[in-house]
Amino acid sequence: MYAKQNHHVKYTKTYTPRQLVLPLDYGISLEQDRLVCIVDALLERLDYSALQHLYSVKGRNPKVPPKILFKVMVFAAAQGVYSLRSISEQCRVNIEYMWLLEGYPAPSHMTFGRFFHRIPIAVLRHLFVQFVHQLSLLDSVDFTEWYMDETKMEANANRYTFVWHKRVEKGIAKLKEKRRQIQEQMLSFTGMDTFTLDDDELLRSAADVCQGNGITFVQGSGHRKTVEQKLFEEVAAIREKQQEYDAHLTILGTRNSYSKTDPDATFMRMKEDHMKNGQLKPVYNLQLAVQSEYIIGLGLFPNPTDTRTLIPFLTALELEYGRLADHIVADAGYDSEENMDWIEKKGSTVCIKPRGYEYRKTSAFKKKIGHRSNMAYDADSDTYTCAKGRKLHFITEKKQRDKTSGYERTVRMYQCENCQYCGKRNQCQPTRTGKKTKQNKMVQYNPYYQSLLDKDYDFIHSEKGIQLRINRSIQIEGAFGTVKGNYEYRRVRYKGKESVEKELLFMAFGFNVRKYRSRRDTDRLQQHYLEKEETHTVAC
């Protein structure tokens, strides 16, 4: 018999134990320009009383104060670390996180998770507003202009668990017809008029019929169901399906779709198309406001377009900061009479590129003789003259009300005196569905909206407006490019609008910290704009 041998592998370079030596204050090994030191210095300026009130003064104190947990999560976001397990691991092995903990033990990922879910969105937003005010003392954040734009952030949801509003409406219509057939069957079977009963009452009536006839319910193979049992089961199925559709409509609200795995996410089309077929994905519409390259505010909306997000987003920012910026700079996606009128009444200057701004400068648009802008207008007679030389006279003025917001606009209608035997009618009034229009040419004109557009057009062509438009494309698009490109932050990690908004606020904290450090290191503090580099063309 051979003796049992133990084979131990030595993983160290030497067999002799080494003494672990650490300085008494390992914080002295961190330079003052380290990112962790900048995070600590900036966040020390904030008031954490609202955050501290979330924890009771009675009983045991938390293992790690919430203020320190908040600092650690902001510093982790500045480094692109969002996983709670990764943050907890960094607190055990990274000297910068240890220094930020101020001697407290490394929290577990569950501690960070409880802190994240305990902090309300209002408290986190209040801290973010304080942080922006502190940046205004150090840099050029003075609310002179806000650059706005949107991007689609993919939700943490299954791409194929969709519920469509139109599909639910069609299902309800089919269910209504099926319910009517059941009611007619009960009328012929029992003589009971059940057309005025709801689903619960109809189910009780079917149960009473089964009980009155002494029906015993059977299931499985080898058993034959009675007509009464089949009737009862059909009524129960209709009732259950109706409850399911009602739940879908409650979650949908005014939206067209939602995801079953994240009901707050809406299906929209994104630029990143993994199937290359225009497939919709569950996403959030993220609105950002930027000034001096810093994120000033953010908001999440279920709208696929930006027209209806401007006013609620700016209203929230006005409540947080107590005022609006002097200039609201945005792209053509925000152009509408309601938005421009709202900004005008708030006392801010509109700098929004009108819809079709670039297209109106092309020769293709000038060839559209049926467009009102390409017709000559006579103010004395209040008429338009078409390409054929015929007059379009004012006929009526009507009011149009927006179904969603209730905003009311007034338009003036003009109609041609006679379009018969016009050689340019096909160009002026293109055919639709193969049928030629029978009525005379009509155009509509909104005087108030046009006055807002003229004022906006004059400003965006001024020296100030040109500078703002150049910086809008640099700053807000640069922020999105940094977040999605450099940080590779294209999909959120949490589910639910409130949790996603908190996650994005931590991302904004980290973004602003890194942006402050970058601007400080490159001597760009107190600079409002990014100057466009001049290019010189050399003739060959």
Secondary structure, DSSP 8 states (H G I E B T S, - for coil): -----------SS-SS-------S-GGGGS-TTSHHHHHHHHHTTS--HHHHTTS-SSS---SS-HHHHHHHHHHHHHTT---HHHHHHHHHH-HHHHHHHTT-----HHHHHHHHHHS-HHHHHHHHHHHHHHHHHHSS--SSEEEEEEEEEE-SS-TT-EEEHHHHHHHHHHHHHHHHHHHHHHHHHH----TT--HHHHHHHHHHHHHHTT-----STT----HHHHHHHHHHHHHHHHHHHHHHHHHHTT-SEEESSSTT-EEEE-S--SSSS--EEEEEEEEEEEETTEEEEEEEES-SSSTTTHHHHHHHHHHHHSS--SEEEE-GGG--HHHHHHHHHTT-EEEE--TTTTGGGSHHHHT-TTSGGGSEEETTTTEEE-TTS-EEEEEEEEEEE-TTT--EEEEEEEEES--TT-TTHHHHS--BTTB---S--EEEE-HHHHHHHHHHHHHHTSHHHHHHHHHHHHHHHHHHHIIIIIS---B-SS-SHHHHHHHHHHHHHHHHHHHHHHHHHTT-TT--S-----------
